């Protein structure tokens, strides 16, 4: 029986890690489709690259980078818990993971725009 409330930061970190992983897995077929356009010819790739200049595509790229950073930071947090035994500082690790993910997303956003 789980005695921790669902609003606990570690539960929220668990959810963010799982949801980000699921969304990244759903993105993979789109990514492979985009890579496949490079094989189909220069004109098709050029059309795709022009489409990525769209502000909606830029926003999607930023969300993707935040998802990647959140999933990586969450995975590192889980590894630290399993191998280092830092159970007393779980809330600090959750906050650090979220901060790193948002910082990476902001850096990417400001470099892209």
Buried (B, 14 or more C-beta within 10 A) or exposed (E): EEEEEEEBBBBEBBEBBEBBBEBBEEBEEEEEEBEEBEEEEEEEBEEBEEEEEEEEEBEBBBBBBBBBBBBBBBBBBBEBBEEEEEEEEBEEBBEBBBEBBBEBBEEBBEEEE
